[in-house]
Every structure is written in structure tokens, then in C-alpha cells.
Amino acid sequence: MRLRATLTAALPGRRDLTAGVGWTPTPQGKTDSAAVADRGVARGAGAGRLP
């Protein structure tokens, strides 16, 4: 709500800023834990490790 208020104040001529986005995201399968994601990033990070 705060973002919309800020945008409305910054763009006084715009009246099409609404609270709803018109859609709900659909979950896309399994979500890894933070620890698992961190290990995956660490394995592929660093200079010279691009695929």
C-alpha cells in the first residue's frame, strides 16, 4: 500500500494505479531451502566457472 501511495504522490496525473494486480502467481514445483540453494550457488560461483 505504501508503494502505491508513493507512486500516486509522484505521478499526480495517473489514476490507473490500483491495489490489485489482477492475477495470482501459481507455484512452480518444489522450492529448495535456503541452505540447499546456497550450496548450489556456491558450487557454480567464481571466476572461470561459467558453463
N, C-alpha and C positions, 0 to 999 in steps of 0.2 A: 504494500500500500504506500509505503514511503517513496518508492521509486516513481510510482505514478504521480504522486503529489509533486515531486521534484520536477518531473518532465512537464507536467501541466503548468507549473510556475515558469519554467524556462521557455515553454512554447505556448504562449497565451492564445494564439490563433487556432490551435489544434483542439478539436473537440471529439476526436475519434479514439482517444485513449480510454480504454475500458478496463475494468478489473479482471474480466475473464479472458482467457486466451483462446477459447473455443475448441480445445482438444485436451485429451488426457493421454500422456505417454503410455505406451504398452511395454511392460517388462520384456526384455530380450534374453531369456535364458538365465543360466547360473551367474551369480555375481561373486567374484572372488573376495576373500577377506583382504584387509589392508596388508597383512603380513605376506600373503601369497602374491599379491600384486607388487609389493615392494621387492620381493626376490626376483620376480620376472623382469622388472625394470633394471635392477642391479646386474643381472646376467647379461643384458643386452646393451648396457650403457658404457660409454667410454670411447676414446679416440680409436679409430680404425676398426670399429665393430659394427659398421653398417652392413646390412645384408647385400 
